[in-house]
């Protein structure tokens, strides 16, 4: 037999559910990559993950590496003796064991030997140890007297190839065929007879469903079944579904109820209490209103399900009662009254308190509101109240309700509905693909909030570096760009950065360094933005060469270039423009302005006339930033330019004629670069 199945199971205390699949996929990838490096062939690789185990199975793994021939070219036979001796030593042989080969450059020494492949059984121990060491674990822990570290204490492991155990110890534990089943439903050890029977044995003998995806599907199906019985609609949050799947080995869904009086709480407060603290799913009616129901995913198949449900109902009741108490207590005072305490909450040591930030935001938001035809008074008011709910009891208890509770409390205080909504919406978008603020007032505050943070941190010399971005400035910047571009807001970020800088007043990095550095950072983020939209990178790079400080203008150029590339004449114009750029880079720009009277050949006269025509038409189109039409007009230059290069020798011996033709190409390049540097397009 030349092949056998490899089984590796690492049994632990309960693993962190949110990182379970990350660990599982990383383990599988490391094993797969190392097998490739070792030259060991195999068929399918399968990984399993439960709260108490990480498993990898490799099917039909080659039992021994193939023999291979190693050849190393050495120095010339004419090389100094110390060079020859050094090469021999690096090959662990004496110089007289080297062979001499003939090459086109003469005779050279060569080391040639056959290397016998190692047994897979002898290689797997180191492979698994490396795979475990390389797992992405932020914080490792120790347990007992061992100095070994892992994300959770390790209790057992299996590492076998076919029926053979690999001779290795991990975490001071011996290798064996013994696994363990469900913590409550399986008490005795389970002897795994083969990798092929592993999943079925764990299900039948251990009461464990090892497949993460199978457990996830089971939970989802049970939730939908429960919803059908209750004549309700289940709200299945994908992240919560993944998390509870990582918490159970034998999922059983149970539904409970809570007192209807708690429905007086904001729906999101109920959802947060159930989802974040208890890992419960919730139900809504046909109108989308939350129902006094919850669903919990149990890790046991209880004989008395009613008792388990009653226990969960007893747990959720005080949680919701606390939320109701906090909600009523908060409403007894105005939202504005909570602002005063923000003066004691530090935003950033060098940038002052949260109150300082809201005061800056208020002035900046009012200015932005004027630029986008929003109500500057409402914008200033909303910005002033934007962080007040941070000091409410509800947000202190349920941090994910930040903004939403500000909205609720502002309405309770009689604030303008636009102001109230902006308190919640200025945090949007919170993540990729999230919704945008729904009013121009909310957009003004959202932009002001992000710009204040960006300018402040760049102004104290703390921009993101490498993978470190503690203030999530990259995400904030993408949100800023999405709001401006997708809502069609005509804003000059250069002037806004200056305004935000002066509102801070005491930044250590001078403005003339902050502004260009921050603008580069912001426009660099557009690269990822357009990649998500499947815009080719060369289009982004071409527009970057001609960008203004307006993201909306940048987007118009990107869309125009994308549409331009669909024209039949585009490839020829792009190719000719590249040729123009290359000529000018090598030979200079000639005269500053070309002289039409010096043009003698029909092809160059035709090109000059076409350029004048395009320039005249684009002088009108460009004033309205109508880049689509401007590029269509430029397409008229494709045929004359191609004919010019066919008929005309630019680098003629006549110095005056040569410089005049270079000047013509230089003016042509300026016109072709009106929207973007199309010479950078890979077409």
C-alpha distance (Angstrom), angle and dihedral (degrees) to the residues before:
residue distance angle dihedral
X1 . . .
X2 3.82 . .
X3 3.80 98.6 .
X4 3.79 139.4 44.8
X5 3.81 137.7 170.8
X6 3.81 119.5 -97.7
X7 3.81 118.4 -143.4
X8 3.78 124.8 -169.8
X9 3.78 120.7 175.4
X10 3.80 122.3 172.3
X11 3.80 112.7 -164.6
X12 3.80 117.4 -156.9
X13 3.76 145.9 158.8
X14 3.80 112.1 -83.3
X15 3.82 109.9 -49.2
X16 3.84 122.3 -139.9
X17 3.83 103.4 -86.1
X18 3.80 96.3 -146.3
X19 3.81 92.7 56.5
X20 3.81 97.5 36.0
X21 3.80 96.9 101.9
X22 3.80 92.6 41.1
X23 3.81 89.4 57.1
X24 3.80 92.4 44.3
X25 3.80 95.3 50.5
X26 3.81 92.0 44.1
X27 3.81 90.9 52.5
X28 3.80 91.8 49.1
X29 3.80 92.3 47.5
X30 3.81 93.5 49.0
X31 3.80 92.7 49.6
X32 3.80 91.7 47.2
X33 3.81 94.3 48.1
X34 3.80 93.6 47.1
X35 3.80 92.0 50.3
X36 3.79 88.2 53.0
X37 3.81 91.5 50.3
X38 3.81 89.8 50.2
X39 3.80 91.1 50.9
X40 3.79 93.4 -120.8
X41 3.79 113.5 150.7
X42 3.80 122.2 -145.5
X43 3.78 141.2 153.8
X44 3.82 123.9 -129.0
X45 3.81 124.5 5.8
X46 3.82 116.2 -156.0
X47 3.78 128.2 -174.3
X48 3.80 127.5 -163.1
X49 3.78 129.6 -168.0
X50 3.79 133.0 -170.3
X51 3.81 131.3 158.0
X52 3.82 89.8 -90.3
X53 3.79 104.9 34.5
X54 3.79 147.9 40.2
X55 3.80 114.2 -157.9
X56 3.80 135.9 -176.1
X57 3.81 124.4 -174.8
X58 3.81 121.6 -170.0
X59 3.79 113.8 -166.7
X60 3.81 124.4 -145.6
X61 3.78 95.0 0.1
X62 3.80 115.0 -173.8
X63 3.82 109.1 -106.9
X64 3.80 96.3 -144.7
X65 3.78 136.7 19.8
X66 3.77 115.2 -106.5
X67 3.79 116.4 -105.4
X68 3.78 111.8 -103.6
X69 3.75 139.5 -168.3
X70 3.81 118.8 -122.6
X71 3.78 119.5 -155.9
X72 3.79 125.1 -179.6
X73 3.79 123.6 -177.3
X74 3.81 112.5 -138.3
X75 3.81 135.8 -172.1
X76 3.79 126.8 -55.8
X77 3.80 117.9 -83.8
X78 3.82 84.9 -116.4
X79 3.81 92.0 57.8
X80 3.82 120.4 112.6
X81 3.81 114.1 -81.9
X82 3.80 93.1 -116.6
X83 3.83 89.6 58.8
X84 3.80 90.8 51.2
X85 3.82 91.9 46.0
X86 3.81 90.5 49.3
X87 3.80 92.0 52.0
X88 3.80 91.0 49.4
X89 3.81 91.5 50.1
X90 3.82 90.7 51.1
X91 3.81 87.4 56.2
X92 3.84 92.6 46.0
X93 3.81 92.7 -120.5
X94 3.80 137.1 103.6
X95 3.85 119.9 -101.0
X96 3.80 92.8 -108.2
X97 3.82 89.8 60.2
X98 3.80 90.9 63.1
X99 3.78 118.6 96.7
X100 3.80 126.9 -135.8
X101 3.80 120.1 -129.9
X102 3.81 132.1 -172.3
X103 3.81 117.8 -122.4
X104 3.81 135.8 170.4
X105 3.81 87.4 -97.0
X106 3.78 95.0 49.1
X107 3.82 136.0 -92.8
X108 3.79 120.1 -22.2
X109 3.78 137.0 178.6
X110 3.78 117.3 -111.5
X111 3.78 134.2 -172.7
X112 3.78 113.4 -143.3
X113 3.76 126.8 176.1
X114 3.80 142.4 149.4
X115 3.79 116.1 -117.2
X116 3.77 117.0 -155.0
X117 3.78 114.3 -137.4
X118 3.80 117.3 -111.3
X119 3.77 124.5 -122.7
X120 3.79 113.9 -95.8
X121 3.80 89.3 -135.0
X122 3.82 88.9 64.5
X123 3.80 94.1 48.3
X124 3.80 102.8 49.0
X125 3.80 97.6 74.8
X126 3.80 94.2 62.3
X127 3.79 90.9 39.8
X128 3.82 93.0 57.3
X129 3.80 93.4 43.3
X130 3.80 90.3 53.7
X131 3.80 92.0 46.0
X132 3.81 91.0 53.4
X133 3.80 93.0 45.4
X134 3.80 91.1 52.1
X135 3.81 96.4 51.7
X136 3.84 113.2 123.4
X137 3.81 97.6 -110.6
X138 3.80 114.1 157.7
X139 3.79 95.0 -163.2
X140 3.79 125.0 17.5
X141 3.79 124.6 -161.3
X142 3.81 138.6 -153.4
X143 3.77 127.6 -140.1
X144 3.77 136.3 -170.8
X145 3.80 117.1 -9.9
X146 3.81 94.1 -40.4
X147 3.78 122.4 110.0
X148 3.79 91.1 -152.9
X149 3.80 115.7 113.3
X150 3.79 134.2 -150.3
X151 3.78 138.7 151.0
X152 3.83 89.7 -94.3
X153 3.83 133.9 5.0
X154 3.81 111.9 -76.0
X155 3.81 115.9 -132.7
X156 3.81 105.1 177.7
X157 3.77 143.4 -14.1
X158 3.80 141.9 -163.2
X159 3.79 123.1 -152.4
X160 3.77 112.3 171.9
X161 3.78 138.4 155.2
X162 3.76 109.0 -154.5
X163 3.82 104.5 -43.8
X164 3.81 93.3 -27.5
X165 3.80 123.1 99.6
X166 3.79 115.6 -138.9
X167 3.80 113.3 -121.3
X168 3.79 102.1 -114.8
X169 3.79 143.7 114.1
X170 3.80 121.8 -142.5
X171 3.80 124.0 -169.0
X172 3.84 89.1 -8.5
X173 3.82 89.3 -60.0
X174 3.82 126.0 124.7
X175 3.77 121.5 -122.8
X176 3.81 116.8 -111.3
X177 3.79 143.9 152.3
X178 3.82 89.9 -109.3
X179 3.80 120.8 113.4
X180 3.79 130.9 172.1
X181 3.76 129.2 -126.3
X182 3.79 134.7 -151.8
X183 3.80 113.8 -22.7
X184 3.83 92.5 -123.9
X185 3.81 107.5 17.5
X186 3.82 97.6 47.9
X187 3.79 122.3 47.8
X188 3.80 105.7 167.7
X189 3.80 130.6 66.5
X190 3.80 118.3 -93.4
X191 3.81 118.5 -136.7
X192 3.78 108.1 -144.0
X193 3.78 107.9 -145.6
X194 3.81 97.5 -171.4
X195 3.78 143.4 -11.3
X196 3.80 89.3 -110.1
X197 3.82 91.9 58.8
X198 3.82 95.7 41.0
X199 3.81 100.4 98.5
X200 3.81 94.0 42.6
X201 3.82 93.3 46.4
X202 3.79 91.5 50.5
X203 3.80 90.3 51.6
X204 3.80 97.3 44.1
X205 3.81 101.1 35.2
X206 3.77 102.7 21.8
X207 3.81 103.2 36.7
X208 3.81 87.9 -130.0
X209 3.80 127.4 130.0
X210 3.78 100.6 -154.0
X211 3.82 97.4 -170.7
X212 3.80 112.0 91.9
X213 3.80 92.4 -158.8
X214 3.80 92.5 49.7
X215 3.81 91.8 51.8
X216 3.79 90.2 47.0
X217 3.81 91.6 52.0
X218 3.80 90.8 47.5
X219 3.80 92.0 52.3
X220 3.79 92.8 47.6
X221 3.80 91.8 49.4
X222 3.81 92.5 48.6
X223 3.82 91.2 49.5
X224 3.81 91.2 52.6
X225 3.81 91.1 47.0
X226 3.81 91.0 51.6
X227 3.82 90.4 48.5
X228 3.81 90.3 52.6
X229 3.80 91.6 51.7
X230 3.82 91.1 48.1
X231 3.84 92.0 45.1
X232 3.78 88.8 -126.9
X233 3.80 138.1 115.0
X234 3.79 117.7 -107.6
X235 3.80 118.0 -140.3
X236 3.80 105.3 -144.0
X237 3.78 111.9 -166.2
X238 3.82 107.9 -159.1
X239 3.80 94.7 -144.5
X240 3.79 92.0 49.1
X241 3.81 89.9 47.3
X242 3.81 90.4 54.2
X243 3.80 91.3 46.8
X244 3.81 96.4 51.5
X245 3.81 89.8 44.3
X246 3.78 86.1 59.0
X247 3.80 90.8 51.6
X248 3.80 100.4 55.9
X249 3.81 138.4 55.6
X250 3.83 96.5 -173.4
X251 3.83 108.3 28.1
X252 3.79 121.6 -150.7
X253 3.81 119.1 173.7
X254 3.81 118.9 -145.9
X255 3.79 129.1 -179.0
X256 3.81 126.3 -143.1
X257 3.79 138.1 174.1
X258 3.79 138.4 -130.5
X259 3.79 133.2 -158.7
X260 3.81 114.6 -73.5
X261 3.79 91.0 -134.0
X262 3.79 88.7 75.1
X263 3.81 88.6 66.4
X264 3.81 86.0 81.0
X265 3.79 86.7 75.4
X266 3.82 117.7 89.4
X267 3.78 107.2 -84.2
X268 3.80 92.8 -122.1
X269 3.81 90.1 54.8
X270 3.79 89.5 56.2
X271 3.77 92.0 45.8
X272 3.80 92.4 48.0
X273 3.79 92.5 50.0
X274 3.79 92.0 50.2
X275 3.80 98.8 37.8
X276 3.80 104.5 38.1
X277 3.79 99.7 36.5
X278 3.80 104.9 27.8
X279 3.83 103.1 22.7
X280 3.82 90.3 -127.1
X281 3.80 127.0 154.6
X282 3.80 118.3 -136.2
X283 3.80 135.6 -145.1
X284 3.79 133.3 -137.6
X285 3.81 134.5 -165.8
X286 3.82 126.5 -119.6
X287 3.82 90.3 -81.3
X288 3.79 90.9 53.9
X289 3.81 93.8 -108.8
X290 3.78 115.1 145.4
X291 3.81 116.6 -107.3
X292 3.83 126.8 -144.9
X293 3.82 90.4 -106.0
X294 3.79 135.8 103.1
X295 3.79 136.3 -176.3
X296 3.78 124.2 -144.0
X297 3.80 126.5 -168.1
X298 3.79 109.8 -135.8
X299 3.79 125.1 -159.5
X300 3.78 93.3 -144.9
X301 3.77 135.6 63.1
X302 3.79 97.0 -132.6
X303 3.82 123.7 -158.3
X304 3.80 87.3 -145.5
X305 3.81 105.1 44.1
X306 3.81 91.4 166.5
X307 3.79 90.2 63.6
X308 3.82 91.5 51.4
X309 3.81 90.2 49.6
X310 3.80 91.6 48.5
X311 3.80 89.7 51.6
X312 3.80 91.5 53.5
X313 3.80 90.8 47.2
X314 3.79 89.4 53.9
X315 3.80 89.5 51.6
X316 3.82 97.1 48.7
X317 3.80 94.9 45.4
X318 3.84 97.2 70.8
X319 3.81 91.0 41.3
X320 3.78 90.9 57.0
X321 3.81 91.6 40.6
X322 3.81 88.9 55.9
X323 3.80 90.4 49.8
X324 3.82 90.8 49.8
X325 3.81 90.7 49.6
X326 3.82 92.5 49.4
X327 3.79 91.1 46.6
X328 3.80 94.0 52.7
X329 3.81 92.8 43.2
X330 3.82 92.0 51.6
X331 3.80 92.4 51.2
X332 3.80 91.6 58.0
X333 3.81 90.0 74.0
X334 3.80 129.4 44.1
X335 3.78 121.7 -100.9
X336 3.79 89.5 -122.1
X337 3.80 90.7 59.6
X338 3.81 89.0 64.1
X339 3.80 89.6 60.1
X340 3.79 92.7 75.1
X341 3.79 92.5 65.5
X342 3.82 90.6 55.7
X343 3.79 87.9 77.3
X344 3.82 86.5 73.8
X345 3.81 95.5 48.3
X346 3.81 112.7 89.4
X347 3.79 114.7 -138.1
X348 3.80 93.6 -174.8
X349 3.79 126.5 -20.0
X350 3.83 94.7 -117.9
X351 3.81 95.8 34.8
X352 3.79 99.2 52.5
X353 3.78 132.8 -127.5
X354 3.78 131.4 -30.1
X355 3.81 86.7 -103.3
X356 3.81 89.2 57.6
X357 3.79 88.8 51.6
X358 3.81 94.0 50.9
X359 3.80 91.2 50.2
X360 3.81 90.2 52.7
X361 3.79 90.6 45.0
X362 3.80 91.2 51.8
X363 3.80 93.3 57.6
X364 3.80 94.7 40.9
X365 3.82 93.5 46.2
X366 3.81 90.8 51.3
X367 3.80 90.2 52.4
X368 3.82 92.5 47.4
X369 3.81 90.5 47.3
X370 3.81 90.2 58.3
X371 3.81 90.3 50.8
X372 3.82 92.4 53.7
X373 3.83 97.5 38.3
X374 3.80 94.4 -108.0
X375 3.80 126.6 138.9
X376 3.80 103.8 -84.6
X377 3.83 93.4 -165.3
X378 3.80 92.4 55.2
X379 3.80 90.2 44.0
X380 3.81 92.0 53.0
X381 3.81 91.4 47.4
X382 3.80 93.4 48.5
X383 3.81 92.1 47.5
X384 3.81 90.3 51.2
X385 3.82 90.6 54.9
X386 3.82 96.0 35.8
X387 3.82 96.8 104.3
X388 3.82 100.0 28.5
X389 3.80 94.3 102.8
X390 3.82 89.9 63.1
X391 3.82 86.2 83.8
X392 3.79 96.4 48.3
X393 3.78 118.6 108.3
X394 3.80 91.8 -123.8
X395 3.80 94.1 57.1
X396 3.79 92.6 41.5
X397 3.82 87.2 56.4
X398 3.82 98.2 35.7
X399 3.79 107.1 30.0
X400 3.81 93.8 -178.5
X401 3.83 88.6 67.2
X402 3.80 91.2 69.6
X403 3.79 108.4 132.4
X404 3.78 95.0 12.4
X405 3.80 92.1 69.9
X406 3.80 89.4 46.6
X407 3.81 87.0 56.6
X408 3.81 92.5 49.4
X409 3.80 95.6 45.0
X410 3.82 93.1 45.4
X411 3.80 90.2 55.5
X412 3.80 88.9 47.4
X413 3.83 88.4 54.1
X414 3.80 92.2 50.9
X415 3.80 96.6 -109.7
X416 3.80 118.9 159.6
X417 3.84 108.6 -79.1
X418 3.82 90.1 -126.3
X419 3.82 90.0 54.9
X420 3.81 91.8 45.7
X421 3.82 93.4 50.0
X422 3.81 91.2 47.4
X423 3.82 90.4 59.5
X424 3.79 88.3 65.4
X425 3.78 100.6 31.2
X426 3.81 98.5 50.9
X427 3.83 87.0 76.1
X428 3.82 89.6 59.6
X429 2.99 128.8 137.6
X430 3.81 94.7 42.1
X431 3.80 95.8 169.0
X432 3.79 141.9 4.9
X433 3.79 110.7 -56.0
X434 3.81 93.6 10.9
X435 3.81 120.4 142.0
X436 3.80 121.9 -88.9
X437 3.82 129.2 -125.7
X438 3.80 110.6 -74.8
X439 3.82 99.6 -143.9
X440 3.79 133.7 48.8
X441 3.81 88.9 -123.3
X442 3.81 91.1 56.4
X443 3.81 90.1 46.3
X444 3.82 91.0 52.7
X445 3.82 91.0 53.6
X446 3.81 92.7 43.7
X447 3.81 90.4 53.9
X448 3.82 92.7 43.9
X449 3.81 92.2 50.2
X450 3.79 94.0 51.5
X451 3.80 95.3 41.7
X452 3.80 92.2 49.3
X453 3.80 90.4 54.9
X454 3.81 94.4 43.6
X455 3.80 95.2 48.1
X456 3.80 92.1 43.8
X457 3.79 96.3 51.7
X458 3.81 94.4 42.3
X459 3.81 86.9 46.3
X460 3.81 92.1 59.0
X461 3.78 93.0 43.5
X462 3.80 98.2 -103.6
X463 3.82 106.7 122.2
X464 3.82 118.2 150.6
X465 3.80 113.4 -78.7
X466 3.79 123.9 -159.3
X467 3.79 109.0 -46.6
X468 3.82 93.2 -18.3
X469 3.78 114.1 103.0
X470 3.83 107.0 146.5
X471 3.81 93.9 169.7
X472 3.83 93.5 46.2
X473 3.80 90.7 -122.2
X474 3.80 93.4 159.7
X475 3.79 91.9 56.4
X476 3.82 91.0 43.8
X477 3.80 90.0 52.0
X478 3.80 94.2 51.1
X479 3.82 88.1 50.0
X480 3.80 90.0 50.2
X481 3.81 91.3 51.0
X482 3.80 93.4 46.4
X483 3.81 91.8 53.2
X484 3.81 92.9 49.6
X485 3.80 97.4 42.8
X486 3.79 102.6 36.1
X487 3.79 93.2 44.1
X488 3.80 92.9 45.4
X489 3.82 96.8 -121.8
X490 3.78 115.2 170.7
X491 3.81 102.3 -144.2
X492 3.79 133.2 152.7
X493 3.78 106.5 -139.9
X494 3.78 91.9 -166.7
X495 3.81 93.0 64.5
X496 3.82 92.4 39.7
X497 3.81 90.7 54.6
X498 3.81 89.1 53.0
X499 3.82 91.6 50.5
X500 3.80 92.6 47.5
X501 3.82 91.1 47.1
X502 3.81 93.7 54.0
X503 3.82 91.2 47.6
X504 3.81 88.7 61.2
X505 3.77 91.0 52.1
X506 3.82 100.6 -175.2
X507 3.79 108.6 55.1
X508 3.79 117.5 147.5
X509 3.83 98.2 -143.1
X510 3.83 112.4 71.6
X511 3.80 119.7 -114.5
X512 3.81 93.7 -117.5
X513 3.81 88.1 64.0
X514 3.81 98.8 36.8
X515 3.80 96.8 51.7
X516 3.83 99.9 54.9
X517 3.80 93.1 38.0
X518 3.81 92.8 50.4
X519 3.81 94.7 43.5
X520 3.81 90.0 51.4
X521 3.81 89.3 49.8
X522 3.81 92.4 49.8
X523 3.80 96.0 47.3
X524 3.81 91.0 44.3
X525 3.81 87.1 61.7
X526 3.79 88.4 61.2
X527 3.79 87.5 71.7
X528 3.82 91.2 68.7
X529 3.81 90.5 40.4
X530 3.80 92.0 57.6
X531 3.79 93.3 40.4
X532 3.81 87.5 59.9
X533 3.80 87.8 53.0
X534 3.82 91.1 50.7
X535 3.82 92.7 -114.5
X536 3.81 110.0 156.3
X537 3.79 114.1 -107.0
X538 3.81 92.8 -127.5
X539 3.81 89.9 61.7
X540 3.80 90.6 53.6
X541 3.82 91.4 47.7
X542 3.80 92.2 48.1
X543 3.81 92.1 52.7
X544 3.82 92.3 44.2
X545 3.81 88.3 65.8
X546 3.82 90.4 60.9
X547 3.79 102.3 31.3
X548 3.77 125.0 141.4
X549 3.81 123.1 -158.7
X550 3.80 90.9 -92.1
X551 3.83 116.5 97.0
X552 3.80 89.2 -163.4
X553 3.80 90.6 55.0
X554 3.82 88.5 48.5
X555 3.79 90.1 53.2
X556 3.80 92.2 49.3
X557 3.80 89.4 53.9
X558 3.81 92.3 48.3
X559 3.80 91.6 51.4
X560 3.80 91.5 46.0
X561 3.82 93.3 51.0
X562 3.82 90.6 46.6
X563 3.81 89.9 53.7
X564 3.82 92.1 42.8
X565 3.80 91.1 57.7
X566 3.80 89.0 61.8
X567 3.83 90.7 64.6
X568 3.81 117.1 102.1
X569 3.81 90.6 -128.9
X570 3.82 94.9 51.7
X571 3.84 99.6 89.1
X572 3.81 92.8 51.0
X573 3.81 92.8 46.8
X574 3.81 91.8 48.0
X575 3.80 91.8 49.5
X576 3.81 92.6 47.5
X577 3.79 91.2 47.3
X578 3.80 90.0 54.4
X579 3.79 88.2 52.6
X580 3.81 90.5 50.0
X581 3.82 90.6 51.1
X582 3.80 92.9 48.7
X583 3.80 92.7 50.2
X584 3.79 93.4 48.5
X585 3.81 93.4 46.1
X586 3.80 91.3 53.3
X587 3.81 99.4 38.7
X588 3.78 108.8 25.3
X589 3.80 130.3 -121.4
X590 3.82 99.7 -66.8
X591 3.81 113.4 -147.2
X592 3.81 116.7 2.4
X593 3.83 91.8 -118.5
X594 3.78 123.3 21.0
X595 3.79 118.5 -124.1
X596 3.81 112.1 -130.1
X597 3.82 90.9 -157.7
X598 3.79 90.4 64.8
X599 3.80 93.5 58.3
X600 3.80 109.2 107.5
X601 3.80 109.6 162.4
X602 3.84 121.2 77.3
X603 3.82 92.7 -128.5
X604 3.81 94.0 55.6
X605 3.81 92.3 43.7
X606 3.81 89.9 51.1
X607 3.81 90.8 49.2
X608 3.81 92.4 48.9
X609 3.82 91.4 49.8
X610 3.81 91.0 48.1
X611 3.81 90.0 49.6
X612 3.82 91.9 52.2
X613 3.80 90.8 48.5
X614 3.81 92.6 49.2
X615 3.79 91.9 44.8
X616 3.80 91.8 52.4
X617 3.80 93.2 48.6
X618 3.80 93.2 45.0
X619 3.78 93.1 49.9
X620 3.81 85.4 69.4
X621 3.80 97.9 38.5
X622 3.81 93.2 46.4
X623 3.78 93.9 56.3
X624 3.78 88.6 66.2
X625 3.81 94.3 42.2
X626 3.80 87.2 -118.6
X627 3.76 93.4 159.3
X628 3.80 94.9 165.3
X629 3.81 92.4 62.0
X630 3.81 92.6 38.4
X631 3.80 91.2 58.7
X632 3.80 91.5 45.5
X633 3.79 88.3 54.1
X634 3.82 90.4 49.1
X635 3.80 89.1 54.2
X636 3.82 86.2 73.7
X637 3.81 86.8 73.6
X638 3.80 94.0 62.7
X639 3.83 98.6 85.8
X640 3.86 97.4 38.4
X641 3.80 90.7 48.1
X642 3.79 93.2 48.2
X643 3.82 89.9 49.0
X644 3.81 90.0 47.8
X645 3.78 91.9 58.1
X646 3.79 90.4 45.6
X647 3.80 95.8 52.6
X648 3.80 106.5 24.3
X649 3.79 131.3 74.3
X650 3.79 103.4 -152.0
X651 3.80 96.4 -171.4
X652 3.77 95.6 56.3
X653 3.82 121.7 160.8
X654 3.81 90.2 -114.1
X655 3.81 99.7 94.3
X656 3.81 95.0 -158.9
X657 3.79 93.6 48.3
X658 3.80 91.6 45.7
X659 3.82 93.3 51.5
X660 3.79 91.3 46.5
X661 3.82 91.3 52.9
X662 3.79 90.6 47.9
X663 3.80 88.9 51.0
X664 3.81 89.3 51.3
X665 3.81 90.7 52.4
X666 3.81 90.2 46.3
X667 3.83 91.5 55.8
X668 3.78 89.2 44.0
X669 3.81 89.9 53.1
X670 3.81 90.7 52.1
X671 3.80 90.9 53.3
X672 3.80 93.7 44.9
X673 3.80 89.3 50.6
X674 3.80 94.2 53.0
X675 3.83 93.0 106.3
X676 3.80 103.2 18.3
X677 3.78 140.7 -22.3
X678 3.78 94.7 -91.0
X679 3.81 90.7 -178.2
X680 3.82 85.8 78.0
X681 3.79 93.1 59.2
X682 3.80 112.2 111.1
X683 3.79 95.0 -137.7
